[in-house]
Amino acid sequence: MKVLVLTSTALGTINAANTGKTEEESRQFGQTMMAKFLHNLESKGERISTIVCYTEGIFNAVKGSETALSLAFLQDAGVKILLCSTCVNFYGLDSNNLVGTMSDMATIVDTITKADTVIRP
């Protein structure tokens, strides 16, 4: 079982000081890269079985966002999308406006520890 763990809306870490870009431009670039990453997962034959979103990673699942569209396609293809309910509540998000299934941390920990492979982009 392969599990993808998303804890941010950006792919990787971008230090604006190293790029000559503003913090906002760097943040936008990281989010664009996350959208590209998830979009490319859609076309892979070997699938991720579960995607776990917690802390700021839950913002990837907000319907209408570029990343949520890819998550919806992956979910339709059979990938489980688990969202930390504590994080959703902390950020004041409406669970009806999210792609995925609300989950508790015990289930998230169980999913990650039972995985053969855990990917943290």
C-alpha positions as CSV (number, residue, x, y, z in Angstrom):
1,M,0.0,0.0,0.0
2,K,1.3,3.4,-1.0
3,V,0.3,6.5,1.0
4,L,0.8,10.1,0.0
5,V,0.9,12.5,3.0
6,L,0.2,16.2,2.3
7,T,1.0,18.7,5.1
8,S,1.2,21.8,2.9
9,T,-0.3,23.5,-0.1
10,A,3.1,23.9,-1.6
11,L,5.3,21.2,-3.1
12,G,8.7,21.5,-1.4
13,T,10.2,24.5,0.3
14,I,10.8,27.7,-1.6
15,N,13.1,30.3,0.0
16,A,12.2,33.6,-1.6
17,A,15.5,35.1,-0.7
18,N,17.3,32.5,-2.9
19,T,15.1,33.2,-5.9
20,G,14.9,37.0,-6.1
21,K,11.1,36.6,-6.0
22,T,8.6,37.9,-3.4
23,E,7.2,35.7,-0.7
24,E,3.9,35.8,-2.5
25,E,5.4,34.7,-5.8
26,S,7.3,31.9,-4.1
27,R,4.1,30.7,-2.3
28,Q,2.2,30.8,-5.6
29,F,5.0,28.8,-7.3
30,G,4.9,26.2,-4.6
31,Q,1.1,25.8,-5.0
32,T,1.4,25.6,-8.8
33,M,4.0,22.8,-8.4
34,M,1.7,20.9,-6.0
35,A,-1.2,21.2,-8.5
36,K,1.2,19.8,-11.2
37,F,2.3,17.0,-9.0
38,L,-1.2,15.9,-8.1
39,H,-2.3,16.3,-11.8
40,N,0.5,14.0,-12.9
41,L,-0.6,11.3,-10.3
42,E,-3.9,11.1,-12.2
43,S,-2.2,9.5,-15.2
44,K,0.0,7.0,-13.5
45,G,-0.8,3.3,-13.9
46,E,0.6,2.4,-10.5
47,R,-1.7,4.2,-8.1
48,I,-1.4,5.6,-4.6
49,S,-3.9,3.8,-2.4
50,T,-4.5,6.6,0.1
51,I,-3.8,10.3,0.3
52,V,-3.8,11.8,3.8
53,C,-4.2,15.5,4.3
54,Y,-3.5,17.2,7.7
55,T,-2.4,20.6,9.0
56,E,-2.2,23.0,6.1
57,G,-2.4,20.1,3.7
58,I,-6.2,20.0,4.1
59,F,-6.4,23.2,2.0
60,N,-5.5,21.1,-1.0
61,A,-9.0,19.5,-0.7
62,V,-11.0,22.7,-0.8
63,K,-13.5,22.3,-3.7
64,G,-12.9,24.8,-6.5
65,S,-9.1,24.8,-6.0
66,E,-6.7,23.5,-8.6
67,T,-5.5,20.7,-6.3
68,A,-9.0,19.7,-5.3
69,L,-9.9,18.9,-8.9
70,S,-7.0,16.4,-9.1
71,L,-7.9,14.9,-5.7
72,A,-11.5,14.5,-6.9
73,F,-10.3,12.6,-10.0
74,L,-8.0,10.4,-7.9
75,Q,-10.9,9.7,-5.5
76,D,-13.1,8.8,-8.4
77,A,-10.4,6.4,-9.5
78,G,-10.5,4.6,-6.2
79,V,-7.9,6.5,-4.1
80,K,-9.0,7.1,-0.5
81,I,-8.6,10.7,0.5
82,L,-8.5,11.1,4.4
83,L,-8.8,14.5,5.9
84,C,-7.9,15.3,9.5
85,S,-11.2,16.4,11.2
86,T,-9.3,18.2,13.9
87,C,-7.5,20.2,11.3
88,V,-10.7,21.0,9.4
89,N,-12.2,22.3,12.6
90,F,-9.1,24.3,13.6
91,Y,-9.1,26.1,10.3
92,G,-12.9,26.6,10.3
93,L,-13.4,24.8,7.0
94,D,-16.8,23.5,5.9
95,S,-16.5,19.7,5.6
96,N,-19.2,19.8,2.8
97,N,-16.8,22.0,0.7
98,L,-14.0,19.5,0.8
99,V,-12.9,16.5,-1.4
100,G,-12.3,13.4,0.8
101,T,-13.5,11.7,3.9
102,M,-13.2,13.2,7.4
103,S,-11.0,11.0,9.6
104,D,-9.4,11.0,13.0
105,M,-5.7,11.0,13.8
106,A,-5.9,7.4,15.1
107,T,-7.0,6.3,11.6
108,I,-4.4,8.5,9.9
109,V,-1.6,7.1,12.1
110,D,-2.9,3.5,11.5
111,T,-2.9,4.1,7.7
112,I,0.6,5.6,7.6
113,T,2.1,2.9,9.9
114,K,0.6,0.1,7.8
115,A,1.8,1.5,4.5
116,D,4.5,-0.2,2.5
117,T,5.6,3.2,1.2
118,V,4.9,6.7,2.5
119,I,5.5,9.6,0.1
120,R,6.0,13.1,1.5
121,P,6.5,15.4,-1.4
